[in-house]
Amino acid sequence: MGKNVIRRLKLELEAGKANPAKVGKDLAPTGINLLAFCQKYNELTAGQQGMIIPAEVTVFEDRSFVLRTKTPPTAFLLKRAAGIEKGAARPGHETVATLSRKDLEKIAEIKLPDLNTNRLENAVKMIEGTARNMGIRIAD
């Protein structure tokens, strides 16, 4: 018989830089070992320095946990590819950057495992929608 799940959490942390001070407010109430969580997260994300890597944490009754990492958020990848700090204040009225279709395809390939499609063309359309909502123009 499986263990009882007491909590599921989603955290967005910088790869390789988790520490008890950053995750304490979210994870301390669950009673898990914060140091063990940070070591495991940093180990899993060691090769992705400088990126934001979301983590899904499932905490069980016996205070053990399962950690799954996801792909970086689409907005983070788009901002990094476009070289901007943030999206447009008024998307549709102002353009903050321009990306090529090739840039979108690269981001879609990274995001594909976490999207609800397995076709690259559909993934590119999803990424394109996010880009437009951020005020990023797509050049064909």
C-alpha positions in Angstrom: 0.0 0.0 0.0 1.3 3.5 -0.9 2.1 6.3 1.5 -0.5 9.0 2.2 0.1 12.3 0.5 -0.3 15.3 2.8 0.7 18.1 0.5 1.7 19.0 -3.1 3.7 22.2 -3.8 5.0 23.9 -6.8 8.1 26.1 -6.4 10.1 28.2 -8.9 13.7 28.3 -7.9 17.0 29.3 -9.6 18.8 26.2 -10.7 21.5 25.0 -8.3 20.9 27.8 -5.8 18.2 26.4 -3.5 18.9 27.0 0.2 16.8 26.6 3.4 16.3 30.4 3.7 14.7 30.5 0.2 12.4 27.5 0.6 11.8 27.6 4.3 8.5 29.6 4.2 7.0 27.1 1.7 8.4 23.8 2.9 9.0 24.2 6.7 5.2 23.8 7.5 5.3 20.4 5.8 8.1 19.1 8.2 10.4 17.8 5.6 14.2 18.1 5.9 15.0 21.4 4.2 18.7 20.6 3.8 17.9 17.3 2.1 15.4 19.0 -0.3 18.0 21.7 -1.2 20.7 19.2 -1.8 18.5 17.1 -4.0 17.2 20.1 -6.0 20.7 21.5 -6.5 21.9 18.1 -7.6 19.1 17.8 -10.2 19.6 21.3 -11.6 23.4 21.6 -11.4 23.8 21.7 -15.2 21.2 24.4 -15.7 22.8 27.4 -13.9 21.2 30.7 -14.3 17.8 29.3 -15.3 14.5 29.2 -13.3 13.6 25.5 -12.9 10.1 24.8 -11.4 9.9 21.9 -8.9 6.9 19.9 -8.0 7.2 18.5 -4.4 4.9 15.8 -3.1 5.1 15.4 0.7 4.1 12.2 2.4 2.7 11.5 5.9 6.1 10.1 7.1 7.7 13.5 6.0 9.5 11.9 3.0 9.1 13.7 -0.3 9.3 13.2 -4.0 10.8 16.0 -6.1 10.2 16.4 -9.9 11.7 19.2 -11.9 10.0 20.7 -14.9 11.2 22.8 -17.8 11.7 26.5 -17.3 8.7 28.8 -17.6 7.9 29.9 -21.2 8.0 33.6 -20.2 11.5 33.1 -18.7 12.8 31.4 -21.9 11.2 34.1 -24.1 12.7 37.0 -22.1 16.1 35.3 -22.2 15.9 34.7 -26.0 14.8 38.3 -26.6 17.3 39.8 -24.2 14.6 41.8 -22.2 13.9 42.2 -18.5 10.1 42.1 -18.8 7.3 42.0 -21.2 5.2 44.9 -22.5 3.0 46.9 -20.2 0.4 47.1 -22.9 0.7 44.0 -25.2 -0.8 44.6 -28.6 -0.1 48.3 -28.3 3.7 48.2 -27.9 6.4 45.8 -29.0 9.4 45.2 -26.7 11.3 42.7 -28.9 11.2 40.6 -32.0 12.0 36.9 -32.2 12.3 34.7 -35.3 10.3 31.5 -35.9 13.6 29.6 -35.3 13.9 31.0 -31.8 10.3 29.9 -31.1 11.1 26.4 -32.3 14.1 26.2 -30.0 12.0 27.2 -27.0 9.2 24.8 -28.1 11.7 21.9 -28.2 12.7 22.7 -24.6 9.1 23.1 -23.4 7.7 20.0 -25.3 7.9 17.5 -22.4 5.7 19.7 -20.2 3.1 20.8 -22.8 -0.1 19.0 -23.6 1.0 18.1 -27.1 3.7 16.0 -28.7 3.7 17.8 -32.0 6.3 20.6 -32.4 4.1 22.7 -34.7 1.4 22.9 -31.9 4.0 23.6 -29.3 5.4 26.5 -31.5 1.8 28.0 -31.7 1.5 27.9 -27.9 4.9 29.6 -27.4 3.9 32.2 -30.1 0.7 33.0 -28.1 2.7 33.6 -24.9 5.2 35.7 -26.9 2.4 37.9 -28.3 0.9 38.3 -24.8 4.3 39.6 -23.7 4.5 42.2 -26.5 7.1 40.2 -28.5 6.7 40.3 -32.3 7.3 37.2 -34.4 9.3 37.8 -37.6 8.7 35.2 -40.3 
